[in-house]
Amino acid sequence: MRGRHPFSELTKGFSPERRRRIEETEAKLLAEMPLHELRRARALTQEELAQMLKVNQPTISKLEEGTDMYISNLRSYIEAVGGKLRIVADFPEGEIAITNFADVGEGEGTQRQ
């Protein structure tokens, strides 16, 4: 095919410094991801995730679009896509994991929006 080349071929002539910057950018993009992209990266539809969480599909849509939600709902979402939720505060001196929320909702019904 004309005009199409593997990424490795396109970056073959890049300096080590430029390659390092690209790798850092890639790592940052993978480390920061909106919920809908996380769900898609895990190859799940909103409907599939809704069934796993025993809610309806519009609830998943609201969770993905919202910026203010219960931590228990966020935890359920993250666990349903195969992860574990950690709350971390980022300070100039380093990161601090906040543990107050570690057991919230465990052993009791979690609230659904």
C-alpha positions in Angstrom: 0.0 0.0 0.0 1.3 3.4 -0.9 1.7 6.0 1.9 1.4 3.5 4.7 4.4 2.5 6.8 4.9 0.7 10.1 5.4 3.1 13.0 8.8 1.5 13.7 9.9 2.3 10.2 8.8 5.9 10.5 10.7 6.4 13.8 13.8 4.5 12.6 15.9 7.7 12.2 14.8 9.4 15.5 17.5 10.3 18.0 17.6 8.4 21.3 16.4 11.6 23.1 13.4 11.9 20.8 12.5 8.2 21.2 12.7 8.6 25.0 10.4 11.6 24.9 7.9 9.6 22.8 8.0 6.7 25.2 7.4 9.1 28.2 4.4 10.6 26.4 3.1 7.2 25.6 3.4 6.1 29.2 1.7 9.2 30.4 -1.2 8.8 28.0 -1.6 5.2 29.1 -1.5 6.2 32.8 -4.2 8.8 32.4 -7.4 7.6 30.8 -11.1 8.7 31.0 -13.5 5.9 32.1 -15.0 5.4 28.6 -11.6 4.8 27.1 -10.7 2.5 29.9 -13.8 0.5 29.2 -13.1 0.4 25.5 -9.5 -0.6 26.2 -10.8 -3.6 28.2 -13.0 -4.5 25.1 -16.3 -3.9 27.0 -19.5 -2.2 25.7 -21.6 -0.1 28.0 -24.3 -2.8 27.9 -21.9 -5.5 29.0 -20.6 -3.4 31.8 -24.1 -2.5 32.9 -25.0 -6.2 33.1 -21.9 -6.9 35.2 -22.8 -4.1 37.6 -26.5 -4.9 37.5 -27.5 -1.5 36.3 -28.9 -0.2 33.1 -26.8 1.1 30.2 -27.8 4.8 30.7 -26.3 4.5 34.2 -23.0 3.6 32.7 -23.2 6.5 30.3 -23.9 8.9 33.2 -20.9 7.5 35.1 -18.6 7.9 32.1 -19.8 11.5 31.4 -19.9 12.6 35.1 -17.2 14.3 37.1 -18.9 13.9 40.5 -19.8 10.4 41.6 -19.8 8.2 44.7 -16.4 6.5 45.3 -18.3 3.2 45.7 -19.7 3.6 42.2 -16.3 4.4 40.8 -14.8 1.4 42.6 -17.5 -1.0 41.2 -16.8 0.3 37.7 -13.0 -0.1 38.0 -13.4 -3.6 39.5 -15.8 -4.6 36.8 -13.2 -3.8 34.1 -10.6 -5.8 36.0 -8.8 -3.1 38.1 -8.5 -2.0 41.7 -9.3 1.5 42.8 -6.6 3.5 44.6 -7.0 7.1 45.8 -3.7 8.9 45.6 -2.8 12.5 46.5 0.0 13.9 44.5 2.4 16.3 46.3 5.6 17.9 45.2 7.4 15.6 47.6 5.7 12.5 46.3 2.5 10.5 46.2 0.4 9.5 49.3 -2.2 6.7 49.0 -5.4 7.7 50.9 -6.7 4.7 52.8 -9.9 6.1 54.2 -11.8 4.8 51.1 -10.1 1.3 51.0 -13.0 -0.5 52.5 -15.9 1.8 51.8 -18.8 -0.2 50.4 -17.2 -3.6 51.0 -19.5 -5.9 52.7 -22.5 -3.6 52.2 -24.6 -2.6 49.2 -22.9 0.0 47.1 -25.0 2.9 46.0 -25.9 3.2 42.3 -26.6 6.4 40.5 
